[in-house]
Amino acid sequence: MQIRDFEINADPGSFDSPHCIVTLRPWVNVGNVGRIVVNRLGRIYDAKKIGQLARPGKFYDHTRYRPRIKMRRGERTFRIPNTEVTAARVPDGRDLIFIKMLEPHAWSEDFNESILELVQTFNVERYVLVGSMYDSVPHTRPLKVTGSARGWEPPRTFKHGVRLGRSRYEGPTSMVSQLTELARTQLGLETLSMIVHLPLYLKLDNDYVGASRVLSVLSEVYDVPTDRMPEMRMGETQYSQVQISNSDNPRLAQLVARLELEYDAEEAEPAEEEEIELSPELEEFLQDLSRGWEDEEGRR
């Protein structure tokens, strides 16, 4: 069946008020966190692919999101980047729909309307966005998770270590970022957004610490068995293997020490502690790192 720009091969009526968990690549997916989280939940609940955009070339510049040729059993296959939809029926639990969104280059209004009609057709009850962003945080402390929960009350355990509230972010964003608000105001859905903050000076293809942090929070909401999440064990040791010393990189070691002081001060007495300012040298160092990552992202 056709739902706006999506081709879907499942009966929406066979799902009982599912929750929809989405990730947006590449905008809020640094360290591949959102993708890892959604893939793991899909494996745990044996999610099956039920659809994708019928004509992805409407939304994507395929000179930027390149198709790939792969050999499978001696045969050439052609994989076109797309936004994919998978679904899982959870025994004695909430049915789940996963949308692995690829940020559109064009026709973003149509893309958003297609997502909204999709979740409405499946009678989705809650829209959940998970992702990650770089921030001035140390890798030697528990990663911060921020976000918002609207239209429902999270469990007490979920609130521990998670900062919920209105975002104060100002700056560039994605047209798709407004879907959380549109799902709430136009469709009346419960919403949840969770963004884990990763150290700005680390750049890991797969940040399992960030992924395990988000998975641990979701496990409190959906009673996900953590013993089926290898990312939890991988995340326990990943950052501990990062060695930063004054002898190897004194500027980076100084930065980490400063970020630790700032983190600890904020956790101890956020309302009374004075703001800790970075030295001009460290500010310049952070800006150089950020520019380098922006340049590389533009080449992908």
CYANA upper distance limits for C-alpha pairs under 8 A (distance plus 0.5 A):
  1 MET  CA      7 GLU  CA      6.42
  1 MET  CA      8 ILE  CA      5.73
  1 MET  CA      9 ASN  CA      6.65
  1 MET  CA     10 ALA  CA      8.36
  2 GLN  CA      6 PHE  CA      6.29
  2 GLN  CA      7 GLU  CA      5.32
  2 GLN  CA      8 ILE  CA      6.61
  3 ILE  CA      7 GLU  CA      6.91
  3 ILE  CA      8 ILE  CA      7.52
  3 ILE  CA    114 SER  CA      7.53
  3 ILE  CA    117 GLU  CA      7.42
  3 ILE  CA    118 LEU  CA      6.70
  4 ARG  CA    113 GLU  CA      8.39
  4 ARG  CA    114 SER  CA      5.71
  4 ARG  CA    117 GLU  CA      7.61
  4 ARG  CA    118 LEU  CA      8.27
  5 ASP  CA     53 LEU  CA      6.17
  5 ASP  CA     54 ALA  CA      6.45
  5 ASP  CA     55 ARG  CA      7.82
  5 ASP  CA    111 PHE  CA      8.04
  5 ASP  CA    114 SER  CA      6.38
  6 PHE  CA     51 GLY  CA      7.29
  6 PHE  CA     52 GLN  CA      6.02
  6 PHE  CA     53 LEU  CA      4.81
  6 PHE  CA     54 ALA  CA      5.82
  6 PHE  CA    114 SER  CA      7.53
  6 PHE  CA    118 LEU  CA      8.32
  7 GLU  CA     51 GLY  CA      5.95
  7 GLU  CA     52 GLN  CA      6.20
  7 GLU  CA     53 LEU  CA      6.46
  7 GLU  CA     54 ALA  CA      5.69
  8 ILE  CA     50 ILE  CA      6.20
  8 ILE  CA     51 GLY  CA      4.81
  8 ILE  CA     52 GLN  CA      7.32
  9 ASN  CA     50 ILE  CA      5.80
  9 ASN  CA     51 GLY  CA      6.53
 10 ALA  CA     50 ILE  CA      6.34
 10 ALA  CA     51 GLY  CA      8.46
 11 ASP  CA     15 PHE  CA      8.27
 12 PRO  CA    121 THR  CA      7.04
 12 PRO  CA    122 PHE  CA      5.22
 12 PRO  CA    123 ASN  CA      8.19
 13 GLY  CA    122 PHE  CA      7.38
 15 PHE  CA     89 ARG  CA      7.94
 15 PHE  CA     95 ASP  CA      7.05
 15 PHE  CA    122 PHE  CA      7.54
 16 ASP  CA     94 ARG  CA      8.28
 16 ASP  CA     95 ASP  CA      7.02
 16 ASP  CA    123 ASN  CA      8.28
 17 SER  CA     94 ARG  CA      8.36
 17 SER  CA     95 ASP  CA      7.72
 17 SER  CA    122 PHE  CA      7.90
 17 SER  CA    123 ASN  CA      5.93
 17 SER  CA    124 VAL  CA      5.67
 17 SER  CA    125 GLU  CA      5.92
 18 PRO  CA     94 ARG  CA      6.60
 18 PRO  CA     95 ASP  CA      5.08
 18 PRO  CA     96 LEU  CA      5.67
 18 PRO  CA     97 ILE  CA      7.10
 18 PRO  CA    122 PHE  CA      7.99
 18 PRO  CA    123 ASN  CA      7.52
 18 PRO  CA    124 VAL  CA      5.47
 18 PRO  CA    125 GLU  CA      6.46
 18 PRO  CA    126 ARG  CA      7.86
 19 HIS  CA     94 ARG  CA      7.46
 19 HIS  CA     95 ASP  CA      6.96
 19 HIS  CA     96 LEU  CA      5.56
 19 HIS  CA     97 ILE  CA      6.72
 19 HIS  CA    124 VAL  CA      6.07
 19 HIS  CA    125 GLU  CA      6.07
 19 HIS  CA    126 ARG  CA      5.26
 19 HIS  CA    127 TYR  CA      6.69
 19 HIS  CA    128 VAL  CA      7.98
 20 CYS  CA     96 LEU  CA      6.32
 20 CYS  CA     97 ILE  CA      5.13
 20 CYS  CA     98 PHE  CA      6.23
 20 CYS  CA     99 ILE  CA      7.85
 20 CYS  CA    119 VAL  CA      7.97
 20 CYS  CA    124 VAL  CA      6.99
 20 CYS  CA    125 GLU  CA      8.31
 20 CYS  CA    126 ARG  CA      6.62
 20 CYS  CA    127 TYR  CA      5.47
 20 CYS  CA    128 VAL  CA      6.42
 21 ILE  CA     38 VAL  CA      7.90
 21 ILE  CA     96 LEU  CA      7.75
 21 ILE  CA     97 ILE  CA      6.75
 21 ILE  CA     98 PHE  CA      5.46
 21 ILE  CA     99 ILE  CA      6.99
 21 ILE  CA    127 TYR  CA      6.73
 21 ILE  CA    128 VAL  CA      5.11
 21 ILE  CA    129 LEU  CA      6.42
 21 ILE  CA    130 VAL  CA      7.84
 22 VAL  CA     38 VAL  CA      7.95
 22 VAL  CA     98 PHE  CA      6.13
 22 VAL  CA     99 ILE  CA      5.21
 22 VAL  CA    100 LYS  CA      6.38
 22 VAL  CA    101 MET  CA      7.40
 22 VAL  CA    127 TYR  CA      8.20
 22 VAL  CA    128 VAL  CA      6.58
 22 VAL  CA    129 LEU  CA      5.49
 22 VAL  CA    130 VAL  CA      6.95
 23 THR  CA     28 VAL  CA      8.19
 23 THR  CA     29 ASN  CA      7.95
 23 THR  CA     34 GLY  CA      5.78
 23 THR  CA     35 ARG  CA      7.01
 23 THR  CA     38 VAL  CA      7.80
 23 THR  CA     99 ILE  CA      7.14
 23 THR  CA    100 LYS  CA      5.84
 23 THR  CA    101 MET  CA      6.35
 23 THR  CA    129 LEU  CA      6.37
 23 THR  CA    130 VAL  CA      6.10
 23 THR  CA    131 GLY  CA      6.68
 24 LEU  CA     28 VAL  CA      6.41
 24 LEU  CA     29 ASN  CA      6.98
 24 LEU  CA     34 GLY  CA      7.86
 24 LEU  CA    100 LYS  CA      7.03
 24 LEU  CA    101 MET  CA      5.29
 24 LEU  CA    102 LEU  CA      6.38
 24 LEU  CA    103 GLU  CA      6.92
 24 LEU  CA    131 GLY  CA      7.73
 25 ARG  CA     29 ASN  CA      5.90
 25 ARG  CA     34 GLY  CA      8.48
 25 ARG  CA     35 ARG  CA      8.37
 25 ARG  CA    100 LYS  CA      8.17
 25 ARG  CA    101 MET  CA      6.69
 25 ARG  CA    102 LEU  CA      5.52
 25 ARG  CA    103 GLU  CA      6.44
 26 PRO  CA     30 VAL  CA      7.58
 26 PRO  CA    102 LEU  CA      7.52
 26 PRO  CA    103 GLU  CA      7.26
 27 TRP  CA    103 GLU  CA      7.69
 27 TRP  CA    173 THR  CA      8.39
 27 TRP  CA    174 SER  CA      7.46
 28 VAL  CA     34 GLY  CA      8.13
 28 VAL  CA    131 GLY  CA      5.57
 28 VAL  CA    132 SER  CA      5.63
 28 VAL  CA    133 MET  CA      6.32
 28 VAL  CA    195 ILE  CA      8.34
 29 ASN  CA     33 VAL  CA      6.15
 29 ASN  CA     34 GLY  CA      5.95
 29 ASN  CA     35 ARG  CA      7.62
 29 ASN  CA    131 GLY  CA      5.80
 29 ASN  CA    132 SER  CA      5.70
 29 ASN  CA    133 MET  CA      7.39
 30 VAL  CA    131 GLY  CA      8.31
 30 VAL  CA    132 SER  CA      6.15
 30 VAL  CA    133 MET  CA      6.29
 30 VAL  CA    134 TYR  CA      7.65
 31 GLY  CA    132 SER  CA      7.98
 31 GLY  CA    203 LYS  CA      7.48
 31 GLY  CA    204 LEU  CA      5.94
 31 GLY  CA    205 ASP  CA      5.66
 31 GLY  CA    206 ASN  CA      5.33
 31 GLY  CA    207 ASP  CA      5.20
 31 GLY  CA    210 GLY  CA      8.28
 32 ASN  CA     36 ILE  CA      6.66
 32 ASN  CA    205 ASP  CA      7.02
 32 ASN  CA    206 ASN  CA      5.84
 32 ASN  CA    207 ASP  CA      7.11
 33 VAL  CA     37 VAL  CA      6.69
 33 VAL  CA    131 GLY  CA      6.61
 33 VAL  CA    132 SER  CA      6.66
 33 VAL  CA    206 ASN  CA      7.39
 33 VAL  CA    207 ASP  CA      6.71
 33 VAL  CA    208 TYR  CA      7.73
 33 VAL  CA    210 GLY  CA      6.65
 33 VAL  CA    211 ALA  CA      5.35
 34 GLY  CA     38 VAL  CA      6.70
 34 GLY  CA    130 VAL  CA      6.13
 34 GLY  CA    131 GLY  CA      5.04
 34 GLY  CA    132 SER  CA      7.33
 34 GLY  CA    211 ALA  CA      7.62
 35 ARG  CA     39 ASN  CA      6.50
 35 ARG  CA    100 LYS  CA      7.81
 36 ILE  CA     40 ARG  CA      6.56
 36 ILE  CA    206 ASN  CA      8.38
 36 ILE  CA    211 ALA  CA      6.89
 37 VAL  CA     41 LEU  CA      6.79
 37 VAL  CA    211 ALA  CA      6.35
 37 VAL  CA    212 SER  CA      8.37
 37 VAL  CA    214 VAL  CA      7.79
 37 VAL  CA    215 LEU  CA      6.85
 38 VAL  CA     42 GLY  CA      6.56
 38 VAL  CA     98 PHE  CA      7.37
 38 VAL  CA    100 LYS  CA      8.24
 39 ASN  CA     43 ARG  CA      6.74
 40 ARG  CA     44 ILE  CA      6.72
 40 ARG  CA    229 MET  CA      7.59
 41 LEU  CA     45 TYR  CA      6.76
 42 GLY  CA     46 ASP  CA      6.16
 42 GLY  CA     47 ALA  CA      5.22
 42 GLY  CA     48 LYS  CA      8.43
 42 GLY  CA     86 THR  CA      8.28
 42 GLY  CA     87 ALA  CA      8.29
 42 GLY  CA     88 ALA  CA      7.73
 42 GLY  CA     98 PHE  CA      8.15
 43 ARG  CA     47 ALA  CA      6.87
 44 ILE  CA    228 ARG  CA      7.49
 45 TYR  CA     88 ALA  CA      6.43
 45 TYR  CA     89 ARG  CA      7.85
 45 TYR  CA     90 VAL  CA      6.89
 46 ASP  CA     88 ALA  CA      6.77
 47 ALA  CA     86 THR  CA      6.34
 47 ALA  CA     87 ALA  CA      5.43
 47 ALA  CA     88 ALA  CA      4.79
 47 ALA  CA     89 ARG  CA      8.15
 48 LYS  CA     86 THR  CA      5.65
 48 LYS  CA     87 ALA  CA      5.97
 48 LYS  CA     88 ALA  CA      7.01
 49 LYS  CA     84 GLU  CA      7.87
 49 LYS  CA     85 VAL  CA      6.39
 49 LYS  CA     86 THR  CA      4.56
 49 LYS  CA     87 ALA  CA      6.98
 50 ILE  CA     85 VAL  CA      6.26
 50 ILE  CA     86 THR  CA      5.75
 50 ILE  CA     87 ALA  CA      7.15
 51 GLY  CA     84 GLU  CA      6.58
 51 GLY  CA     85 VAL  CA      5.60
 51 GLY  CA     86 THR  CA      7.45
 52 GLN  CA     82 ASN  CA      7.29
 52 GLN  CA     83 THR  CA      6.14
 52 GLN  CA     84 GLU  CA      4.96
 52 GLN  CA     85 VAL  CA      6.25
 53 LEU  CA     82 ASN  CA      7.04
 53 LEU  CA     83 THR  CA      6.57
 53 LEU  CA     84 GLU  CA      7.63
 56 PRO  CA     60 TYR  CA      6.55
 56 PRO  CA     81 PRO  CA      8.02
 56 PRO  CA     82 ASN  CA      6.30
 56 PRO  CA     83 THR  CA      8.29
 57 GLY  CA     61 ASP  CA      7.20
 57 GLY  CA     62 HIS  CA      7.60
 58 LYS  CA    106 ALA  CA      7.76
 58 LYS  CA    107 TRP  CA      7.73
 59 PHE  CA    104 PRO  CA      5.56
 59 PHE  CA    105 HIS  CA      6.23
 59 PHE  CA    106 ALA  CA      5.46
 59 PHE  CA    107 TRP  CA      6.32
 59 PHE  CA    108 SER  CA      7.70
 59 PHE  CA    111 PHE  CA      7.98
 60 TYR  CA     64 ARG  CA      8.45
 60 TYR  CA     65 TYR  CA      7.53
 60 TYR  CA    104 PRO  CA      6.03
 60 TYR  CA    105 HIS  CA      5.76
 60 TYR  CA    106 ALA  CA      7.15
 61 ASP  CA     65 TYR  CA      6.79
 61 ASP  CA    105 HIS  CA      6.85
 62 HIS  CA     66 ARG  CA      5.53
 62 HIS  CA     67 PRO  CA      7.21
 62 HIS  CA     81 PRO  CA      8.39
 64 ARG  CA    300 ARG  CA      7.40
 65 TYR  CA     81 PRO  CA      6.86
 65 TYR  CA    300 ARG  CA      8.34
 66 ARG  CA     80 ILE  CA      7.92
 66 ARG  CA     81 PRO  CA      7.54
 67 PRO  CA     78 PHE  CA      7.45
 67 PRO  CA     79 ARG  CA      6.06
 67 PRO  CA     80 ILE  CA      5.06
 67 PRO  CA     81 PRO  CA      6.53
 68 ARG  CA     78 PHE  CA      6.36
 68 ARG  CA     79 ARG  CA      5.68
 68 ARG  CA     80 ILE  CA      7.18
 69 ILE  CA     76 ARG  CA      7.01
 69 ILE  CA     77 THR  CA      6.07
 69 ILE  CA     78 PHE  CA      5.24
 69 ILE  CA     79 ARG  CA      6.82
 70 LYS  CA     76 ARG  CA      6.19
 70 LYS  CA     77 THR  CA      5.70
 70 LYS  CA     78 PHE  CA      7.09
 70 LYS  CA     79 ARG  CA      8.18
 71 MET  CA     75 GLU  CA      5.81
 71 MET  CA     76 ARG  CA      5.12
 71 MET  CA     77 THR  CA      6.56
 72 ARG  CA     76 ARG  CA      6.90
 72 ARG  CA     77 THR  CA      7.35
 81 PRO  CA    102 LEU  CA      8.41
 82 ASN  CA    101 MET  CA      8.29
 82 ASN  CA    102 LEU  CA      6.94
 83 THR  CA     99 ILE  CA      7.62
 83 THR  CA    100 LYS  CA      6.15
 83 THR  CA    101 MET  CA      5.26
 83 THR  CA    102 LEU  CA      5.80
 84 GLU  CA     99 ILE  CA      6.35
 84 GLU  CA    100 LYS  CA      5.86
 84 GLU  CA    101 MET  CA      7.31
 85 VAL  CA     97 ILE  CA      7.64
 85 VAL  CA     98 PHE  CA      6.22
 85 VAL  CA     99 ILE  CA      5.14
 85 VAL  CA    100 LYS  CA      7.01
 86 THR  CA     97 ILE  CA      6.38
 86 THR  CA     98 PHE  CA      5.65
 86 THR  CA     99 ILE  CA      7.06
 87 ALA  CA     95 ASP  CA      8.21
 87 ALA  CA     96 LEU  CA      6.24
 87 ALA  CA     97 ILE  CA      4.81
 87 ALA  CA     98 PHE  CA      6.45
 88 ALA  CA     95 ASP  CA      6.40
 88 ALA  CA     96 LEU  CA      5.76
 88 ALA  CA     97 ILE  CA      6.91
 89 ARG  CA     94 ARG  CA      7.89
 89 ARG  CA     95 ASP  CA      5.14
 89 ARG  CA     96 LEU  CA      7.01
 90 VAL  CA     94 ARG  CA      6.26
 90 VAL  CA     95 ASP  CA      5.64
 90 VAL  CA     96 LEU  CA      7.72
 93 GLY  CA    222 TYR  CA      8.45
 94 ARG  CA    222 TYR  CA      8.31
103 GLU  CA    174 SER  CA      8.19
103 GLU  CA    176 VAL  CA      7.58
104 PRO  CA    108 SER  CA      6.38
104 PRO  CA    111 PHE  CA      7.87
107 TRP  CA    111 PHE  CA      6.86
108 SER  CA    112 ASN  CA      6.67
108 SER  CA    175 MET  CA      6.96
108 SER  CA    176 VAL  CA      7.74
109 GLU  CA    113 GLU  CA      6.73
109 GLU  CA    175 MET  CA      8.27
110 ASP  CA    114 SER  CA      6.57
111 PHE  CA    115 ILE  CA      6.87
112 ASN  CA    116 LEU  CA      6.75
112 ASN  CA    176 VAL  CA      6.89
112 ASN  CA    179 LEU  CA      7.13
113 GLU  CA    117 GLU  CA      6.61
114 SER  CA    118 LEU  CA      6.54
115 ILE  CA    119 VAL  CA      6.85
116 LEU  CA    120 GLN  CA      6.61
116 LEU  CA    179 LEU  CA      8.17
116 LEU  CA    183 ALA  CA      7.25
116 LEU  CA    187 LEU  CA      8.48
117 GLU  CA    121 THR  CA      6.45
118 LEU  CA    122 PHE  CA      6.89
119 VAL  CA    123 ASN  CA      6.70
119 VAL  CA    124 VAL  CA      5.78
120 GLN  CA    124 VAL  CA      6.56
120 GLN  CA    187 LEU  CA      7.75
124 VAL  CA    189 LEU  CA      8.00
125 GLU  CA    189 LEU  CA      6.10
125 GLU  CA    190 GLU  CA      6.79
126 ARG  CA    189 LEU  CA      5.95
126 ARG  CA    190 GLU  CA      4.98
126 ARG  CA    191 THR  CA      5.95
126 ARG  CA    192 LEU  CA      8.05
127 TYR  CA    180 THR  CA      7.43
127 TYR  CA    183 ALA  CA      7.53
127 TYR  CA    189 LEU  CA      7.20
127 TYR  CA    190 GLU  CA      6.79
127 TYR  CA    191 THR  CA      5.33
127 TYR  CA    192 LEU  CA      6.85
128 VAL  CA    180 THR  CA      8.29
128 VAL  CA    191 THR  CA      6.29
128 VAL  CA    192 LEU  CA      5.18
128 VAL  CA    193 SER  CA      6.18
128 VAL  CA    194 MET  CA      8.46
129 LEU  CA    180 THR  CA      7.93
129 LEU  CA    192 LEU  CA      6.82
129 LEU  CA    193 SER  CA      5.14
129 LEU  CA    194 MET  CA      6.77
130 VAL  CA    193 SER  CA      6.46
130 VAL  CA    194 MET  CA      5.46
130 VAL  CA    195 ILE  CA      6.43
130 VAL  CA    214 VAL  CA      8.09
131 GLY  CA    194 MET  CA      6.95
131 GLY  CA    195 ILE  CA      5.36
131 GLY  CA    196 VAL  CA      7.02
132 SER  CA    195 ILE  CA      5.32
132 SER  CA    196 VAL  CA      5.21
132 SER  CA    197 HIS  CA      6.43
132 SER  CA    198 LEU  CA      7.49
132 SER  CA    210 GLY  CA      8.04
133 MET  CA    195 ILE  CA      7.32
133 MET  CA    196 VAL  CA      6.98
133 MET  CA    197 HIS  CA      5.77
133 MET  CA    198 LEU  CA      6.55
134 TYR  CA    197 HIS  CA      6.17
134 TYR  CA    198 LEU  CA      5.30
134 TYR  CA    199 PRO  CA      6.35
134 TYR  CA    200 LEU  CA      5.39
135 ASP  CA    197 HIS  CA      6.10
135 ASP  CA    198 LEU  CA      6.26
135 ASP  CA    199 PRO  CA      6.13
135 ASP  CA    200 LEU  CA      5.65
136 SER  CA    198 LEU  CA      8.43
136 SER  CA    199 PRO  CA      6.52
136 SER  CA    200 LEU  CA      6.20
136 SER  CA    259 LEU  CA      7.29
137 VAL  CA    141 ARG  CA      8.48
137 VAL  CA    143 LEU  CA      8.20
137 VAL  CA    197 HIS  CA      7.82
137 VAL  CA    198 LEU  CA      7.24
137 VAL  CA    199 PRO  CA      5.51
137 VAL  CA    200 LEU  CA      7.53
137 VAL  CA    259 LEU  CA      6.35
137 VAL  CA    260 GLU  CA      8.00
137 VAL  CA    263 TYR  CA      7.47
138 PRO  CA    199 PRO  CA      6.16
138 PRO  CA    256 VAL  CA      6.25
138 PRO  CA    259 LEU  CA      6.03
138 PRO  CA    260 GLU  CA      6.32
138 PRO  CA    263 TYR  CA      8.15
139 HIS  CA    143 LEU  CA      8.00
139 HIS  CA    198 LEU  CA      8.17
139 HIS  CA    199 PRO  CA      6.34
139 HIS  CA    239 TYR  CA      6.85
139 HIS  CA    256 VAL  CA      8.47
140 THR  CA    239 TYR  CA      7.88
140 THR  CA    240 SER  CA      8.28
140 THR  CA    260 GLU  CA      8.03
141 ARG  CA    260 GLU  CA      7.96
141 ARG  CA    263 TYR  CA      8.44
143 LEU  CA    196 VAL  CA      7.25
143 LEU  CA    197 HIS  CA      6.67
143 LEU  CA    198 LEU  CA      7.27
143 LEU  CA    210 GLY  CA      7.58
143 LEU  CA    213 ARG  CA      7.69
144 LYS  CA    161 GLY  CA      7.69
144 LYS  CA    162 VAL  CA      7.41
144 LYS  CA    163 ARG  CA      8.36
144 LYS  CA    196 VAL  CA      6.33
144 LYS  CA    197 HIS  CA      6.02
145 VAL  CA    161 GLY  CA      7.74
145 VAL  CA    162 VAL  CA      5.63
145 VAL  CA    163 ARG  CA      6.77
145 VAL  CA    194 MET  CA      6.91
145 VAL  CA    195 ILE  CA      6.03
145 VAL  CA    196 VAL  CA      4.82
145 VAL  CA    197 HIS  CA      6.69
145 VAL  CA    214 VAL  CA      8.21
146 THR  CA    162 VAL  CA      6.33
146 THR  CA    163 ARG  CA      5.19
146 THR  CA    164 LEU  CA      6.30
146 THR  CA    165 GLY  CA      8.30
146 THR  CA    193 SER  CA      8.49
146 THR  CA    194 MET  CA      6.21
146 THR  CA    195 ILE  CA      5.92
146 THR  CA    196 VAL  CA      6.99
146 THR  CA    197 HIS  CA      8.36
147 GLY  CA    162 VAL  CA      8.25
147 GLY  CA    163 ARG  CA      6.92
147 GLY  CA    164 LEU  CA      5.48
147 GLY  CA    165 GLY  CA      6.80
147 GLY  CA    166 ARG  CA      7.95
147 GLY  CA    167 SER  CA      7.65
147 GLY  CA    192 LEU  CA      7.74
147 GLY  CA    193 SER  CA      5.42
147 GLY  CA    194 MET  CA      5.02
147 GLY  CA    195 ILE  CA      6.54
148 SER  CA    163 ARG  CA      8.44
148 SER  CA    164 LEU  CA      5.21
148 SER  CA    165 GLY  CA      5.61
148 SER  CA    166 ARG  CA      6.90
148 SER  CA    167 SER  CA      8.35
148 SER  CA    191 THR  CA      8.23
148 SER  CA    192 LEU  CA      6.15
148 SER  CA    193 SER  CA      5.86
148 SER  CA    194 MET  CA      7.49
149 ALA  CA    153 GLU  CA      7.89
149 ALA  CA    154 PRO  CA      7.78
149 ALA  CA    164 LEU  CA      7.28
149 ALA  CA    165 GLY  CA      8.17
149 ALA  CA    190 GLU  CA      8.18
149 ALA  CA    191 THR  CA      6.20
149 ALA  CA    192 LEU  CA      4.97
149 ALA  CA    193 SER  CA      7.18
150 ARG  CA    184 ARG  CA      8.29
150 ARG  CA    190 GLU  CA      6.32
150 ARG  CA    191 THR  CA      5.73
150 ARG  CA    192 LEU  CA      7.03
151 GLY  CA    189 LEU  CA      7.84
151 GLY  CA    190 GLU  CA      5.29
151 GLY  CA    191 THR  CA      7.21
152 TRP  CA    190 GLU  CA      6.68
152 TRP  CA    191 THR  CA      8.38
154 PRO  CA    158 PHE  CA      6.83
154 PRO  CA    159 LYS  CA      7.47
154 PRO  CA    221 VAL  CA      7.81
155 PRO  CA    159 LYS  CA      7.27
155 PRO  CA    220 GLU  CA      7.95
155 PRO  CA    221 VAL  CA      7.50
156 ARG  CA    160 HIS  CA      7.37
157 THR  CA    220 GLU  CA      7.16
158 PHE  CA    162 VAL  CA      7.53
158 PHE  CA    217 VAL  CA      6.46
158 PHE  CA    218 LEU  CA      8.41
158 PHE  CA    220 GLU  CA      6.18
158 PHE  CA    221 VAL  CA      7.36
159 LYS  CA    163 ARG  CA      7.68
159 LYS  CA    164 LEU  CA      8.15
173 THR  CA    177 SER  CA      7.38
174 SER  CA    178 GLN  CA      8.33
178 GLN  CA    182 LEU  CA      6.69
179 LEU  CA    183 ALA  CA      6.35
180 THR  CA    184 ARG  CA      7.05
180 THR  CA    191 THR  CA      7.05
180 THR  CA    192 LEU  CA      8.34
180 THR  CA    193 SER  CA      8.12
181 GLU  CA    185 THR  CA      6.61
182 LEU  CA    186 GLN  CA      5.84
182 LEU  CA    187 LEU  CA      7.66
183 ALA  CA    187 LEU  CA      5.66
183 ALA  CA    188 GLY  CA      6.96
183 ALA  CA    189 LEU  CA      6.19
183 ALA  CA    190 GLU  CA      8.47
183 ALA  CA    191 THR  CA      7.94
184 ARG  CA    188 GLY  CA      5.11
184 ARG  CA    189 LEU  CA      5.20
184 ARG  CA    190 GLU  CA      6.76
184 ARG  CA    191 THR  CA      6.94
185 THR  CA    189 LEU  CA      8.21
194 MET  CA    214 VAL  CA      8.06
196 VAL  CA    210 GLY  CA      6.79
196 VAL  CA    213 ARG  CA      7.96
196 VAL  CA    214 VAL  CA      7.35
197 HIS  CA    210 GLY  CA      8.16
198 LEU  CA    202 LEU  CA      8.35
198 LEU  CA    210 GLY  CA      7.26
200 LEU  CA    286 LEU  CA      8.19
200 LEU  CA    289 LEU  CA      8.46
200 LEU  CA    290 SER  CA      8.29
201 TYR  CA    286 LEU  CA      7.98
201 TYR  CA    289 LEU  CA      7.48
207 ASP  CA    211 ALA  CA      6.89
207 ASP  CA    235 GLY  CA      8.32
208 TYR  CA    212 SER  CA      6.31
208 TYR  CA    231 GLU  CA      6.14
208 TYR  CA    232 MET  CA      7.95
208 TYR  CA    234 MET  CA      6.76
208 TYR  CA    235 GLY  CA      5.24
208 TYR  CA    238 GLN  CA      7.61
209 VAL  CA    213 ARG  CA      6.68
209 VAL  CA    231 GLU  CA      8.09
209 VAL  CA    232 MET  CA      7.99
209 VAL  CA    234 MET  CA      7.93
209 VAL  CA    235 GLY  CA      4.53
209 VAL  CA    236 GLU  CA      7.36
209 VAL  CA    238 GLN  CA      7.16
209 VAL  CA    239 TYR  CA      7.68
210 GLY  CA    214 VAL  CA      7.00
210 GLY  CA    235 GLY  CA      8.10
211 ALA  CA    215 LEU  CA      6.63
211 ALA  CA    231 GLU  CA      7.42
211 ALA  CA    235 GLY  CA      8.30
212 SER  CA    216 SER  CA      6.44
212 SER  CA    231 GLU  CA      5.99
212 SER  CA    232 MET  CA      5.37
212 SER  CA    235 GLY  CA      6.59
213 ARG  CA    217 VAL  CA      7.02
213 ARG  CA    232 MET  CA      8.43
214 VAL  CA    218 LEU  CA      6.75
215 LEU  CA    219 SER  CA      6.52
216 SER  CA    220 GLU  CA      7.37
216 SER  CA    226 THR  CA      7.80
216 SER  CA    232 MET  CA      8.46
217 VAL  CA    221 VAL  CA      7.55
218 LEU  CA    222 TYR  CA      6.59
218 LEU  CA    223 ASP  CA      8.20
218 LEU  CA    224 VAL  CA      7.77
219 SER  CA    223 ASP  CA      5.33
219 SER  CA    224 VAL  CA      4.92
219 SER  CA    225 PRO  CA      7.41
219 SER  CA    226 THR  CA      7.49
220 GLU  CA    224 VAL  CA      7.86
225 PRO  CA    229 MET  CA      8.02
226 THR  CA    232 MET  CA      7.99
229 MET  CA    233 ARG  CA      8.21
230 PRO  CA    234 MET  CA      6.77
231 GLU  CA    235 GLY  CA      6.24
232 MET  CA    236 GLU  CA      6.89
233 ARG  CA    237 THR  CA      7.75
234 MET  CA    238 GLN  CA      6.71
235 GLY  CA    239 TYR  CA      7.82
236 GLU  CA    240 SER  CA      8.11
237 THR  CA    241 GLN  CA      6.85
238 GLN  CA    242 VAL  CA      7.75
244 ILE  CA    248 ASP  CA      7.52
244 ILE  CA    249 ASN  CA      7.33
244 ILE  CA    252 LEU  CA      7.75
244 ILE  CA    253 ALA  CA      6.36
245 SER  CA    249 ASN  CA      6.54
245 SER  CA    250 PRO  CA      7.15
245 SER  CA    253 ALA  CA      6.19
246 ASN  CA    250 PRO  CA      4.52
246 ASN  CA    251 ARG  CA      8.07
246 ASN  CA    252 LEU  CA      8.38
246 ASN  CA    253 ALA  CA      6.05
246 ASN  CA    254 GLN  CA      8.16
249 ASN  CA    253 ALA  CA      6.69
250 PRO  CA    254 GLN  CA      6.57
251 ARG  CA    255 LEU  CA      6.73
251 ARG  CA    282 LEU  CA      7.79
252 LEU  CA    256 VAL  CA      6.73
253 ALA  CA    257 ALA  CA      6.79
254 GLN  CA    258 ARG  CA      6.74
255 LEU  CA    259 LEU  CA      6.69
255 LEU  CA    282 LEU  CA      6.93
256 VAL  CA    260 GLU  CA      6.64
257 ALA  CA    261 LEU  CA      6.92
258 ARG  CA    262 GLU  CA      6.81
258 ARG  CA    278 LEU  CA      7.78
259 LEU  CA    263 TYR  CA      6.48
260 GLU  CA    264 ASP  CA      6.56
261 LEU  CA    265 ALA  CA      6.57
262 GLU  CA    266 GLU  CA      6.67
262 GLU  CA    275 GLU  CA      8.22
262 GLU  CA    276 ILE  CA      6.58
263 TYR  CA    267 GLU  CA      6.74
264 ASP  CA    268 ALA  CA      6.54
265 ALA  CA    269 GLU  CA      6.60
265 ALA  CA    270 PRO  CA      7.15
265 ALA  CA    273 GLU  CA      6.79
266 GLU  CA    270 PRO  CA      4.75
266 GLU  CA    271 ALA  CA      8.41
266 GLU  CA    273 GLU  CA      7.49
269 GLU  CA    273 GLU  CA      6.24
278 LEU  CA    282 LEU  CA      6.53
278 LEU  CA    283 GLU  CA      6.67
279 SER  CA    283 GLU  CA      6.74
280 PRO  CA    284 GLU  CA      6.61
281 GLU  CA    285 PHE  CA      6.69
282 LEU  CA    286 LEU  CA      6.72
283 GLU  CA    287 GLN  CA      6.75
284 GLU  CA    288 ASP  CA      6.67
285 PHE  CA    289 LEU  CA      6.87
286 LEU  CA    290 SER  CA      6.66
287 GLN  CA    291 ARG  CA      6.60
288 ASP  CA    292 GLY  CA      6.70
289 LEU  CA    293 TRP  CA      6.87
290 SER  CA    294 GLU  CA      6.71
291 ARG  CA    295 ASP  CA      6.66
292 GLY  CA    296 GLU  CA      6.82
293 TRP  CA    297 GLU  CA      6.57
294 GLU  CA    298 GLY  CA      6.73
295 ASP  CA    299 ARG  CA      7.06
296 GLU  CA    300 ARG  CA      7.14
